[in-house]
Amino acid sequence: MYIIAENIHIISPKVKQAIADRDEAFFQDLVVRMVDAGSNAIDLNIGPQKKFGHELLPWLVKVVEQVTDLPLVFDTTNLAAIEAACQVVSKAQPIINSTDARAERLETVPAVAKKYNTRMVALTMAEGMIPVGADERVGIALERLIPYMLEIDFPITDLIIDPLVLTVSGCQEYCPECIEAVRMLKFAWDPPPLSNGGLSNVSNAVPNEMRPLLNRTYQVMLMGAGIDIIIADPFDKDLMEWIRVVEQRDESTPLNKLLVKLHDRVEAMEELQPSDVDMNDPMQADIWKTVQVLLNKIIYTDSYLRI
C-alpha cells in the first residue's frame, strides 16, 4: 500500500502557525517522523492560498527536500502555486492533486502536469453534485478524464483516479459506492490507472474518538477492492498495523484473522458474515458494526457505534 502522509495540512492550527512563521524546523521534524512512520510520499496541502501560494509552496518544497527524497504531493487549487513548486522540485517525481472533469480544471491542470512530467490525481467529479453511484463516477473517468489525457498524450501510468471518499456522516450512501468504484477502475483501461482515496474523509464530522476505527475498517475494505494509494495519517499505528496484517496475511491472532477475512470478503464481492466474527470480542463486535454502517446496511448514528 502506497501511503501519502496527510499531516502537512493547512487545516491544522500548528501547521497554519508554522506556515505563518516560516518555521523550517517544524516542517523538517514532522517530515522526518512521517518518513520513519512508513510514509511513501508527503502531501503538502496549503489550501487555496490565493495571495501567497506561489511563494509558499516552493518554499515548502525546498524545506522538505532537505530532509527527504520521497515524492511530494502539491495539494492546492492554486495552479500558479503548483507550477511554481514544479519549477523548484529537485528529487522524486511529484504528484499534482488535483484536476477534475470540469472544463476549467481539465483544460489547465493536466497541461501543467505534462509540462513538468508529474503524476496527477483526477477526481471523478464534474459540473454539479458528486455522483453517488460507482457507475457514474467510473463513467466520468472513462468518458471524460481518460479520453482527455489520451488526447494530450499524458501517460495513463502517471494518472491517479480518485473516486472520492466522502463522510459516513451525511453521505453514508457514498461509502459502499466508492468501494465499488475502486474495484471497477481496475477494469477501466489497459493498463488501468492507479486509484487513490483520502481515507480520513470517511470519518469527517464524526466524534474524534470514533474516527480511527472507521478509518481503519474502511481502509481494509478499500484494500479488498484493490485501492493503490491512500492519503492517511502514518502516525496512526493501528492503521499501519492493520495494513501490514492484510498485506502479509498475518492470521496469528483472532483479530488479524477477522481483518484478513474482511479483506477477502470484499475482494470476492461478498459481505462479512456473522459467522466470521466473534461477537464476544468487543473489538470484533465493533468492527462488525462499523462494516454494517460503511456498507449502508445500518443508518449511521453516533450512538450506534458507541454501544
CORLINLIN-V670163 format. One record per run of one state. SS is the DSSP state (h for helix, s for strand, l for the rest). FROM is the first residue (numbers start at 1). TO is the last residue. Records with the same first field share a line. If there is no record, write none. Layout:
SS = FROM-TO  FROM-TO
//
This chain:
l = 1-1  10-12  22-23  37-40  46-52  66-70  76-78  89-94  100-102  107-108  116-118  124-133  152-155  163-171  186-193  204-207  226-228  233-236  249-253  268-273  277-281  295-301  307-307
s = 2-9  41-45  71-75  95-99  119-123  159-162  194-198  229-232
h = 13-21  24-36  53-65  79-88  103-106  109-115  134-151  156-158  172-185  199-203  208-225  237-248  254-267  274-276  282-294  302-306
//
